[in-house]
Amino acid sequence: MKHIKHSFYLWLLALVVIVSGCSKNSDPTPSNQYLVSSALVGEFTKDQLVQRIAAGDPAFAQIAPFLQYGIKVYKIVYKTKNTDGKEIQASGALIYPAAKTTTSALISVQHGTIRSDQEAPSYFAANSEASLAGSLFASLGYIIAYPDYIGYGTSNTVPHPYEHRASLASACLDMIRASKEFINQEKIQWDERLYIAGYSAGGFATMSLQKKIEEEASAEFNLRASSCGAGAYDKTAFMKYITTNKTTGVVGYNQLYLWTLLTYDRIYGLNRPTTQYFKDPWAAQIQSSKENANINVSFNTIFTDAFVKGLTDGTDTGFTNAVKDNDVYDWKPKTPTRLYHGDADDLVFYFNSQNAFNAMKARGATNVELITLKGKNHATAVQDFLLGSYQFFSSIQ
């Protein structure tokens, strides 16, 4: 996972040469519909950024000479809706160059899986994705929006809806809306171009966000391009696969699969006992530890036969419909879109992107491209995704 983070940061740096705002803090104006408050988290000179980045990881020391601006980092608190449809306040980081006098593009980066609240972008903790990648990106002249998602930052008292399409999309979109209000309020020079990107869980969030923008907010934003890497877009096929096929048995992988299943059980009101899904001794362990259970066997071996049968033949309509509601592969995008995926991915399987590409083309999409990364797995495909995204974004100004 460390390799993935490093490559992601380097990709963000690469994008700055192709996508090419500024200012101060004040209370939100009464006209703001989404922005609740903004608070300065930190202000860093260029020299401070050089030291901060180099201290965070030696790999970034070579990038220091390219930094151009000091930055300001704000925590944005905004209105969105939780999974139950009720209004909730969420948060994210808004990072921008402090002394840039020309216009900038806005890039919304949907972060990958995090397991600690302190990793959320709005904390801007040292060595976090937002601290390293966000600092680099903003210092080179870009406005960066980093949604925390529900369940982190300001909303950390409620569960994070892991891999839940609707709430990821709405929380990310409302973060961009609140960022727009903040940008207008602070008179930051944004040229109104918007780019979105993410890998793995961030890829799923990005695809969900793209669909929502195109269907509900196309008049609000000038969305120029979307780059989605290795996301679990076909949740129905994915869930059937991991319950009927041998998997790696890697504990960390199993915890993510389990987290998704338990999230759907909760959000869709199924609220089943763990014994309805899992065999003993796994049921008892999951009841106690939830998604942190230490499962070190092939994931398909822990389920009850009855649950697998109901999922496979569709008779378990409650769970099947919950999973299907999170499919985000079968639609027709208008925005130029690229899907990157390693065909040897043993965490988020390649068929997710293949199925999405096939479905989109069948619906008449003409601007979707599938980039198959031969022989690459979830970690080793990242570098290709990052470099490919750089070339893709550079071709669409």
VMD Tcl script that draws the C-alpha trace (Angstrom):
set ca {
  {0.00 0.00 0.00}
  {2.97 2.32 0.57}
  {3.89 1.90 -3.08}
  {0.37 2.88 -4.08}
  {0.48 6.05 -2.01}
  {3.87 7.12 -3.35}
  {2.80 6.56 -6.95}
  {-0.44 8.44 -6.38}
  {1.45 11.44 -5.07}
  {3.79 11.40 -8.04}
  {0.83 11.30 -10.41}
  {-0.68 14.33 -8.77}
  {2.59 16.12 -9.26}
  {2.67 15.10 -12.91}
  {-0.76 16.53 -13.55}
  {0.28 20.03 -12.54}
  {2.01 20.66 -15.84}
  {-1.25 20.24 -17.70}
  {-4.20 21.49 -15.75}
  {-3.24 24.84 -14.78}
  {-6.35 30.92 -7.67}
  {-5.76 32.74 -4.13}
  {-6.75 34.61 -0.62}
  {-8.26 35.12 3.02}
  {-10.83 33.74 5.44}
  {-14.18 35.15 6.51}
  {-17.54 33.92 7.70}
  {-19.77 32.41 5.03}
  {-22.23 34.79 3.40}
  {-25.99 34.26 3.85}
  {-26.26 33.25 0.17}
  {-24.20 30.11 0.68}
  {-26.32 26.98 0.36}
  {-23.65 24.39 1.17}
  {-20.73 26.07 2.92}
  {-21.22 26.17 6.69}
  {-17.80 27.37 7.81}
  {-14.17 27.53 6.88}
  {-11.19 27.48 9.19}
  {-7.55 28.03 8.38}
  {-5.68 24.81 9.13}
  {-2.26 26.07 8.12}
  {-0.27 28.40 5.96}
  {3.09 27.31 4.65}
  {5.81 29.17 2.81}
  {7.55 27.50 -0.11}
  {10.58 26.78 2.07}
  {8.42 25.25 4.78}
  {6.77 23.03 2.20}
  {10.15 21.85 0.95}
  {11.07 20.81 4.48}
  {7.68 19.30 5.25}
  {7.61 17.24 2.07}
  {11.21 16.07 2.36}
  {10.63 15.07 5.99}
  {7.49 13.18 5.03}
  {9.27 10.89 2.63}
  {12.73 11.02 1.06}
  {11.21 10.15 -2.31}
  {9.72 13.63 -2.46}
  {13.00 15.48 -1.87}
  {13.69 15.42 -5.61}
  {10.43 17.28 -6.25}
  {11.18 20.21 -3.94}
  {12.92 22.34 -6.62}
  {9.69 22.42 -8.63}
  {7.58 24.06 -5.93}
  {6.45 27.58 -6.81}
  {4.07 28.98 -4.18}
  {3.34 28.95 -0.53}
  {-0.09 27.50 0.25}
  {-3.08 27.99 2.46}
  {-5.07 25.04 3.77}
  {-8.65 25.37 4.96}
  {-10.99 22.92 6.55}
  {-14.32 23.27 4.80}
  {-17.46 22.26 6.67}
  {-20.52 21.89 4.49}
  {-24.04 20.53 4.28}
  {-24.76 17.20 2.66}
  {-27.05 14.24 3.32}
  {-26.31 11.05 5.18}
  {-27.38 7.63 3.98}
  {-30.75 8.05 5.68}
  {-31.47 11.19 3.64}
  {-31.12 13.51 6.63}
  {-28.94 16.59 6.47}
  {-25.51 16.22 8.02}
  {-22.40 18.34 8.15}
  {-19.33 16.88 6.48}
  {-15.87 18.24 5.80}
  {-12.87 18.25 3.54}
  {-9.69 20.13 2.76}
  {-9.44 23.06 0.35}
  {-5.83 23.84 -0.56}
  {-4.66 26.65 -2.81}
  {-1.58 28.71 -3.70}
  {-1.30 31.77 -1.47}
  {0.19 34.26 -3.93}
  {-0.85 33.13 -7.40}
  {-2.28 35.96 -9.47}
  {-3.51 33.99 -12.49}
  {-6.44 31.60 -12.76}
  {-6.28 27.93 -11.78}
  {-8.20 24.76 -12.45}
  {-9.95 22.85 -9.66}
  {-9.18 19.18 -9.18}
  {-11.30 17.03 -6.90}
  {-9.32 14.04 -5.70}
  {-11.32 11.18 -4.19}
  {-9.03 9.46 -1.72}
  {-8.65 5.72 -1.38}
  {-9.50 3.61 1.65}
  {-8.41 4.99 5.00}
  {-8.82 3.19 8.30}
  {-8.04 6.06 10.70}
  {-9.94 9.32 11.08}
  {-6.65 11.20 11.37}
  {-5.86 10.25 7.76}
  {-8.81 12.32 6.54}
  {-7.76 15.24 4.33}
  {-9.20 18.01 6.52}
  {-6.75 17.24 9.34}
  {-3.86 17.80 6.92}
  {-1.76 15.52 9.12}
  {1.90 15.14 8.31}
  {2.53 12.27 5.87}
  {-1.15 12.08 4.92}
  {-2.17 12.08 1.28}
  {-3.55 15.60 1.52}
  {-0.44 16.89 3.26}
  {1.98 15.50 0.69}
  {0.05 15.43 -2.59}
  {-2.10 18.42 -1.76}
  {0.89 20.54 -0.80}
  {2.69 19.66 -4.02}
  {-0.30 20.27 -6.21}
  {-1.30 23.59 -4.66}
  {2.27 24.85 -4.51}
  {2.45 24.34 -8.25}
  {-0.63 26.49 -8.77}
  {-3.82 24.45 -8.45}
  {-6.91 24.57 -6.28}
  {-7.41 21.21 -4.63}
  {-10.64 19.84 -3.16}
  {-10.26 16.78 -0.94}
  {-13.56 15.49 0.50}
  {-13.23 13.54 3.75}
  {-16.41 11.56 2.98}
  {-19.08 10.96 5.59}
  {-17.70 9.24 8.68}
  {-14.45 11.20 8.85}
  {-13.53 14.70 9.97}
  {-16.54 16.70 11.11}
  {-18.86 13.70 10.66}
  {-16.64 11.17 12.46}
  {-19.34 10.28 14.98}
  {-21.29 8.36 12.33}
  {-20.14 5.24 10.46}
  {-18.34 5.68 7.17}
  {-20.55 4.27 4.37}
  {-17.76 2.29 2.75}
  {-18.29 1.69 -0.98}
  {-21.81 3.15 -0.88}
  {-22.38 4.76 -4.24}
  {-25.07 7.33 -3.45}
  {-23.52 8.86 -0.33}
  {-20.02 8.95 -1.80}
  {-21.35 10.76 -4.85}
  {-23.42 13.28 -2.91}
  {-20.75 13.99 -0.30}
  {-18.16 14.60 -3.00}
  {-20.45 16.73 -5.14}
  {-21.56 18.83 -2.18}
  {-17.89 19.31 -1.23}
  {-17.24 20.71 -4.70}
  {-20.29 22.96 -4.36}
  {-19.09 24.22 -0.99}
  {-15.61 24.72 -2.44}
  {-17.11 26.82 -5.22}
  {-18.86 29.00 -2.63}
  {-15.63 29.34 -0.66}
  {-13.69 30.21 -3.82}
  {-16.23 32.91 -4.73}
  {-16.31 34.24 -1.19}
  {-12.53 34.51 -0.96}
  {-12.21 35.76 -4.56}
  {-9.85 32.97 -5.56}
  {-9.26 32.97 -9.30}
  {-10.75 29.74 -10.59}
  {-11.10 29.31 -14.35}
  {-14.07 26.95 -13.78}
  {-12.40 23.86 -15.21}
  {-13.02 20.76 -13.10}
  {-11.16 17.46 -13.24}
  {-11.84 14.41 -11.09}
  {-9.75 11.33 -10.40}
  {-9.19 8.46 -8.01}
  {-7.82 4.94 -7.73}
  {-9.32 1.83 -6.08}
  {-11.97 3.01 -3.57}
  {-11.26 6.47 -4.95}
  {-11.93 5.15 -8.44}
  {-15.37 3.91 -7.38}
  {-16.06 7.26 -5.68}
  {-14.92 9.13 -8.78}
  {-17.15 7.10 -11.09}
  {-20.08 7.62 -8.72}
  {-19.37 11.35 -8.58}
  {-19.05 11.63 -12.35}
  {-22.41 9.96 -12.93}
  {-24.10 12.27 -10.42}
  {-22.55 15.42 -11.91}
  {-23.54 14.44 -15.43}
  {-27.09 13.51 -14.48}
  {-27.86 16.19 -11.91}
  {-25.31 19.01 -12.00}
  {-23.97 19.34 -15.53}
  {-25.03 22.98 -15.68}
  {-23.14 23.78 -12.48}
  {-19.69 22.60 -13.45}
  {-17.38 22.47 -16.45}
  {-16.30 18.88 -15.95}
  {-13.48 18.32 -18.41}
  {-12.32 14.75 -17.77}
  {-12.54 11.80 -15.39}
  {-9.87 9.20 -14.72}
  {-10.94 6.13 -12.76}
  {-8.49 3.46 -11.71}
  {-9.27 -0.06 -10.52}
  {-12.64 0.64 -8.94}
  {-15.26 -1.97 -8.01}
  {-17.90 -0.62 -10.38}
  {-19.82 -3.87 -10.98}
  {-20.73 -4.64 -7.40}
  {-23.16 -7.41 -8.36}
  {-20.57 -9.41 -10.26}
  {-17.92 -8.62 -7.64}
  {-20.02 -9.87 -4.72}
  {-20.94 -13.06 -6.53}
  {-17.31 -13.67 -7.39}
  {-15.87 -13.32 -3.89}
  {-18.58 -15.56 -2.43}
  {-18.12 -18.37 -4.95}
  {-14.44 -18.26 -5.99}
  {-11.14 -18.75 -4.22}
  {-9.46 -15.50 -3.19}
  {-6.03 -14.67 -1.78}
  {-6.95 -14.96 1.90}
  {-5.03 -11.75 2.63}
  {-6.43 -10.34 5.89}
  {-6.43 -6.73 4.67}
  {-8.30 -7.67 1.50}
  {-10.87 -9.68 3.42}
  {-11.48 -6.81 5.80}
  {-12.37 -4.54 2.87}
  {-14.74 -7.12 1.39}
  {-16.32 -7.60 4.80}
  {-16.61 -3.86 5.38}
  {-18.57 -3.50 2.15}
  {-20.95 -6.32 3.03}
  {-21.59 -5.04 6.56}
  {-22.12 -1.50 5.24}
  {-24.86 -2.67 2.88}
  {-26.47 -4.76 5.61}
  {-26.66 -1.65 7.79}
  {-27.59 1.02 5.25}
  {-30.34 -1.01 3.58}
  {-31.90 -1.98 6.90}
  {-31.29 -5.72 6.60}
  {-29.72 -5.86 10.08}
  {-29.22 -9.60 9.92}
  {-27.40 -11.66 12.54}
  {-23.89 -12.55 11.40}
  {-24.88 -16.23 11.48}
  {-27.18 -15.59 8.52}
  {-24.17 -14.69 6.42}
  {-21.24 -16.52 7.96}
  {-20.29 -19.90 9.34}
  {-18.76 -20.37 12.76}
  {-16.17 -19.56 13.99}
  {-16.17 -16.59 11.61}
  {-19.67 -15.42 12.55}
  {-18.72 -14.96 16.20}
  {-15.49 -13.17 15.32}
  {-17.24 -10.82 12.91}
  {-20.00 -10.15 15.44}
  {-17.30 -9.02 17.85}
  {-14.78 -7.28 15.59}
  {-16.93 -6.24 12.59}
  {-14.77 -5.34 9.58}
  {-11.62 -5.64 11.68}
  {-12.02 -9.40 11.99}
  {-8.82 -11.35 11.36}
  {-9.89 -13.57 8.46}
  {-6.93 -15.29 6.83}
  {-8.66 -17.81 4.57}
  {-10.21 -17.57 1.13}
  {-13.17 -15.26 1.58}
  {-15.65 -17.61 -0.11}
  {-15.11 -20.28 2.56}
  {-16.62 -18.29 5.44}
  {-20.19 -18.01 4.12}
  {-23.17 -20.21 4.86}
  {-24.38 -22.35 1.98}
  {-27.86 -20.81 2.24}
  {-26.54 -17.27 1.83}
  {-24.39 -18.18 -1.17}
  {-27.31 -19.95 -2.81}
  {-29.65 -17.00 -2.26}
  {-27.11 -14.59 -3.69}
  {-26.25 -16.78 -6.66}
  {-29.79 -17.59 -7.76}
  {-31.23 -14.19 -6.80}
  {-33.71 -15.49 -4.24}
  {-32.12 -13.36 -1.52}
  {-33.76 -10.25 -2.94}
  {-32.96 -8.04 0.06}
  {-29.21 -8.38 -0.18}
  {-29.17 -8.72 -3.97}
  {-31.06 -5.45 -4.41}
  {-28.77 -3.69 -1.91}
  {-25.73 -4.73 -3.91}
  {-27.33 -3.84 -7.22}
  {-28.11 -0.33 -5.97}
  {-24.35 0.23 -5.80}
  {-23.58 -0.81 -9.36}
  {-22.11 2.14 -11.27}
  {-20.89 0.47 -14.44}
  {-23.92 0.35 -16.76}
  {-24.55 3.94 -17.92}
  {-23.53 6.29 -20.73}
  {-20.94 8.91 -19.74}
  {-20.68 12.16 -21.68}
  {-17.43 13.34 -20.13}
  {-14.18 11.96 -21.58}
  {-13.44 9.00 -19.34}
  {-10.61 6.54 -18.94}
  {-10.71 3.28 -17.04}
  {-7.35 1.92 -15.93}
  {-7.02 -1.60 -14.55}
  {-4.38 -4.29 -14.19}
  {-5.57 -7.63 -15.59}
  {-3.80 -9.45 -12.73}
  {-5.49 -7.45 -9.98}
  {-6.24 -9.84 -7.11}
  {-7.98 -7.30 -4.87}
  {-10.37 -5.44 -7.18}
  {-10.76 -7.78 -10.12}
  {-10.21 -6.64 -13.70}
  {-13.71 -7.60 -14.85}
  {-15.04 -4.52 -13.05}
  {-13.48 -2.20 -15.62}
  {-14.06 -4.58 -18.53}
  {-17.75 -4.87 -17.68}
  {-18.04 -1.09 -17.32}
  {-16.37 -0.46 -20.66}
  {-18.54 -3.02 -22.45}
  {-21.76 -1.68 -20.92}
  {-20.90 1.92 -21.67}
  {-19.98 1.17 -25.27}
  {-23.20 -0.83 -25.67}
  {-25.12 2.28 -24.58}
  {-23.41 4.33 -27.26}
  {-20.64 6.03 -25.30}
  {-17.97 7.28 -27.69}
  {-15.51 8.87 -25.28}
  {-14.72 6.00 -22.90}
  {-11.44 4.11 -23.14}
  {-10.30 1.01 -21.27}
  {-6.58 0.86 -20.59}
  {-5.67 -2.73 -19.77}
  {-2.41 -2.95 -17.86}
  {-1.05 -6.35 -18.80}
  {0.27 -8.49 -15.97}
  {-0.21 -5.73 -13.37}
  {-1.92 -6.22 -10.02}
  {-3.60 -3.68 -7.75}
  {-0.29 -2.22 -6.56}
  {1.87 -2.53 -9.67}
  {-0.79 -1.02 -11.95}
  {-0.76 2.28 -10.08}
  {2.26 3.80 -11.80}
  {0.78 3.11 -15.23}
  {-2.52 4.62 -14.12}
  {-0.80 7.75 -12.89}
  {1.32 8.29 -15.98}
  {-1.58 7.45 -18.27}
  {-3.84 9.89 -16.45}
  {-1.21 12.57 -16.90}
  {-1.23 12.07 -20.66}
  {-5.03 11.89 -20.73}
  {-5.57 15.12 -18.79}
  {-2.88 16.90 -20.81}
  {-4.85 16.23 -23.98}
  {-8.06 17.79 -22.60}
  {-7.73 21.41 -21.57}
}
mol new
graphics top color blue
foreach p $ca { graphics top sphere $p radius 0.5 }
foreach p [lrange $ca 0 end-1] q [lrange $ca 1 end] { graphics top cylinder $p $q radius 0.2 }
display resetview
